[in-house]
Amino acid sequence: VQLQAFGGGLVQAGGSLSLSCVASGGTFGSWVMGWYRQAPGKQRELVALIGNGGNTNYTDSVKGRFTISRDNSKKEVYLQMNSLKPEDTAVYYCKGGLWSITGPGFWGQGTQVTVSS
């Protein structure tokens, strides 16, 4: 199983970026999918998750600005990020959790998101 993330880049504060992550192999539709981020000098944090039934959850700092979605037919998960802030700058990682987002699963490579002020 491999996860590959796309879509990072440089954007000005207030702008938008869309991340995507595609899986190869495995039973994507059964996984809990999530996006984590890690800023320099900080611990990796869970930003958003979407369950295999489509339920979503977000960390407080991104609620109302970020939207996670998935397309099981394409084995893809997305993160639409709007109203970006400099504090959103981080390396973003997608993860597929076999039973929960914090349990065993598969990680994608990171993609850098940089928000300039």
N, C-alpha and C positions, 0 to 999 in steps of 0.2 A: 504494500500500500504506500502510495506517495501523495502528498498534498503539495500543491504549488500555488503560491500567492502572487498576485499581480496588482498593479495599480498605484503603488506609492509614488511620491514625488514631492515637489516643492510648490507651496501655494501660499498666498497672502492670507493674513487673518481675515476671517469673514467668508473665505472661499469654501469650495467643496472639492471633495475627492471621493472616488468610488474604488473600493478594493474588491477583488474577487479571489476566490480560492477554488481550485478544481482538484478533485480526487481521482486517482487512478487505482482501480482495484477496490476490493472490500465492499461491504454492504452499506453504502453511504446513507441510504434512506433510514437506517436504524440508528445512526449515530446522533449524539448531541453535538452540534457544531458551535464553535465559538471563536471569537477574536480576542486575543490578548495583546498587550503592548508593554514595551519596556523602554523607559527613558534612561538616558545616561545617569548612572549612579543610583538608580531606583530599582526596586523589585518589579518583576513582571506582574502585571495586574490583568484581571479579566475585565474586558470592556463590555462585551455583549455575548449572549448565547441564544441559540434557537434550538428547541427540542425537536425530536422526530415527529411530534404532532404539530409543530409550528408555534408553540408557545415561546415567547421571547422574554428576556430580562436584560437590564442594562445597569451598569454602574451609574451612580447618581450624577457624576460629572458630565456624562454624555447624554442623559435623558433629554428627549426633545430635540436633539441635534443629530444623533446617529440612528440609523435603521439597519437592522440585520435581517436578511432574508435568505431563502435557499430555494434551489431548483433541483429536486431529487432526480429528475429525468436527465439532467446534465451533470449531476454530481458536483454541483457548485454551491458555494455560499458567498454571500455578498455583504459588504458593509458600506452603506452610503453615509458619508460624513459631511454634514453641512455646518455652517457657522463655525468654522474651525478657529481654534485659538492657539496661540503659541505653546500653551501647556499641553496641547495634543501631540506635540512633536515627540516621536518615539519610533522604534521599530515595531511594526505590527506583525503578529503571527496568527495564523489560523490553526485550529486544533479540532480534530474529530475525536470525541470521547465515546468509548464503547458503551458505557452505561451512564456516565455522568461527565460533565466537562472537566471536573477535577481529578477524575480517575484515570486509569490506563487509556491510552489512545495514540493518535498519530499527530505529529506536528508538521506544519509546512515551514519552509524557510521564511525568514523575515523579509518584510518590505519596508523601506524607510519612508516615513511621512514627516515632512518638515514644514512647519507653519511659521512664516516670518511675520514680524509685527510691523 
